[in-house]
Amino acid sequence: MTNEWELKKLFVEIGRRIWTRGFVASNDGNMSVRLNDREILTTPTGVSKGFMTPEMIIRCDMAGKVLAGDSRYRPSSEVKMHLDVYKERPDVNAVVHAHPQYATSFEVAGIPLNKCVLPEAIIVIGAVPIAPYGLPSTMEIPDRARPFIKTSDAILLENHGALTLGSSLLNAYHKMETLEHTASIVWKAIQLGNLNVLPEEERDRLMTLRDKFRLGGRVASCDATPMPGSERESSPAPDDVDESTIRTIAEQVIARLKRN
């Protein structure tokens, strides 16, 4: 049986990591863990995730009704998004919602993180889609994220951050780290003028490792289509690169990403 107090202490630790790494600002973000078929633990609204204590964590039923917790705190209005995940995905035991800067920048720009770039990302989170925008605190977000929740453990929420799902709270958090790490590398590669996409055969070989490593969850297959005009020889020599050239190259790569 899961030790509820130990889980609450883990919430505090993961919240501190999320805040320290800049995945959230102010009181943003929320997390939850499935305790059993009837109950979840979730973070309080109006509290910075970097300054929580175990006493602040709230126990709710699957309708969002508070069952136990300090009366000074209440669940986030976005707990309905978490509850919808648990309804749609019986295999998921934890959900993390945050606003990591690089990943959120891609979704604000309308660019999904769906290219086959890093082996670890291909295996762990796969292609990361963008769910259409929904009004925060309403059923619009779970309604519009639902089709993607069924097939992916990492989803970008249009103009509203990211959602990662896992077998445990630590697992869901690690997927958020992988998502943001991947987004930051893709962004920096764009600034350098090229995004080297792994070919289809390498993607397929990597996907076979999921079974070998006994990885659970669900990932969507990433796009192995090469970036048009991304060959190294097409890039200017280092001595010829100035700020204007870098800006032009970055704009061209972003335009190609949107087309693909």
N, C-alpha and C positions, 0 to 999 in steps of 0.2 A: 504494500500500500504506500502511495506517495505521501511523504512527510510534508504537510502543508506549510509548516513554519520554515522548513528548509527551502521550499519553493519561493516563499515570500522573500527570504534573504537573497535568493538568486535574482528575483525581480530587481532588487535594489542594486545588485552588482551589474546586471545587464543595463539597467537604466543609467548607471554612472558611466558605463562604457559608451553608450549611445550619445550621451551628452558631451563627454570628453572628446570624442572623435568628431564632434560637430555634425552628427546626423540629425540633430534637432536643435531648435533654439527656444528659449523661453519655456513655455509649458507644452510645447508641441509633442506629438507622438503618443502612441499607446501600445500596450502589449497585453497579451492574455495567454492563459494556459488552461487546457481542459483537465479538470480534476477527475471527472468520471462522466458517465452518460448524461448526468443531470446538472452538473455544476462546473463553473469555471472560476479562475482567479483573474483579476484584471487590475490595471493601474488606475489611479484616481485622476479625475479631471482637475485642471487648475493648479497642478503641481509640476515643477521641473523634474524631468526624469533623472537628473543628476543629483537631486536632493531628497529622494524618497527614503522612507524607513519602512521596515516590514509591517508595522502597524497600519500603514496607509493602504495596503493592498486589500482589495475588496473581493468577497465571494458572492457570485451571482448565480441564478438559475439560467436555463437556456432561453428564457424569455427576457433576460436582462434585469429581473427583479433582484434587489439586494437581499442577500440572506445573512451575511455577517460582515462586520467591519466597523471601523470607527465612524460614528454618525456625522462627523465633520467632513467626511469625504464621500464622494459619489462617483460612479463610473463615468467615463467619457461618453458623450452622446454618440460616438462612433463605435461603441461596443456592438451595435447591430451589425456592423461590417464583419466583426470577428465571429459573431454568432452565426452569420450566414455561411462563413467558411466552414465551421464545425458541422453545420447541417449538410453542406454539399460534399465535404471531404471527411469521411469517418477516419481516414488514416492520419489526419492532421491533429496534432496535440498542442500546437502553439502558434501564435500569430504575432508578428511585429510590424508596426506601422511607424515609419519615420520619414524625414525629409532630407536624405543625404544629398549634398549639394551637386555633385557631378551627375548622378543619376537623375535627379530632379531637373537639372538643366536640359538633359536630353529630352525628357518628356515635355517640358515647356516649349522646346524647339520643335516638337512633333517628330522626333527621331527615335524609333524603337532600338533597343540594344539587342538586335537579332542576328548580327553577323558572327561567323565562326572565327573568333580571334584568339582567345586564351584557352588552352586545354582544360584548366581547372574550371573555368566558367562554363564551358561546353558540357562538362560532366555534371556539375553541381546545380547550375541554374538554367542552362540551355538558352534558348531565345527568349528574351524578356519583352513581352508585348506591352502596349499602352492601352489601358481601359479608358473609354470615353469619359469626359468630365461629368461629375455629378455634384450636386450641392452638398457641402459638408453637413454632417449631422442628420441627413435624411436617408431614406431608402434608395435614393438615386445612385449612391455610390455602390452599395452591394448589388443592386439590380444590374448595373452596368459592368461591374467587375466579375459577376458570376460566370459568364462564359469562359473567361480566362482562368479563373480559379480552378475550373474543372480540369485544365490541362497543364497548368504551370504552378510552380512553387514560388515564383518571383514575378510580380506584376508592377508596372509603373501605372500610377493613377494620374490621368491627365491634369496638369497644373496642381497636383495635390500630393506629391511624394511617392512613396513606394510601399509595397506590402510583400512580406515574405512569410512563408508557411513552413513549419517543420515538425519533426517527430518529437521535439522537445524545445524548450525555450532557448537553450543554448544553440541548438541546431537552426532554429529560425533566425536567431541573431547572426550566426555565422554566414548564413545566406545573404543577409543584408550587408555584411562586410564584403563578401565576394562580389555582390552587385556593385557597390560603390567603388571597390578597387578596380573592377573591370571598366566601369564608366570613366574613371579618372585616366586609365591607360589609353582607352580609345580616344578620349578628348585630347590627350597629349600627342598621340600619333597623328591626329587630324592637324594639329598645329605644325607638325613636322612635314606635313604634305602627303602622307600616304597611310593607308590602312591595309596591312597585309592580311588577307583572309585565307584561312586554311582551306584546302580543297576538300571536296566531298568525301573522298576516300579516307582522309585523315579524320574527318568528323565521324564517319561511320565506325572507324576503328576505336575512336575515343568513346563512343556511345556503348560499345561492347564492354568497356571497363566498368560501367555502372553495375552490370550483373556480377562481374568478378569481385567488385568491392562491396557488393550487396547493399547498394545505395537505394533507399526508399524514395518516396515522393514521386513527383511527376515533372518532367521537363519537356518543353517543346523543342523540336529539332531546329538548330540554327541554320541560317542562310549561308551557304558556301559559295555563292555566286561571286566571282572576282569583281573587284571595284574597277569600273571602266577607266582606262588610262592611268592605272596606278603603278605601272612598271617603274622600277628604280631609274632606268635610263631616261625617263621622261622628266625627271626632276632636275632643277638647275643645280649646277655645281655649288658647293658650300660658299665659295668666294663670291658668288653672284647673288647670294640671298641677302635681302635687306628686309626691313619691316613691311614695306609695301608688298613685296613678293610673298612673304609669309602669310599676310592677310589674304592675298588673292588665292593662294594655294588652299588655305583653310576654307575659304568660301566655296571653292570648287569641290573639295572633298565632302563638305556638308551637303552641297547640292546633289552630289552623286548618292550619298546615303539616303536622302529623301526620295530620290527616284527609285532606289532599290529597296 
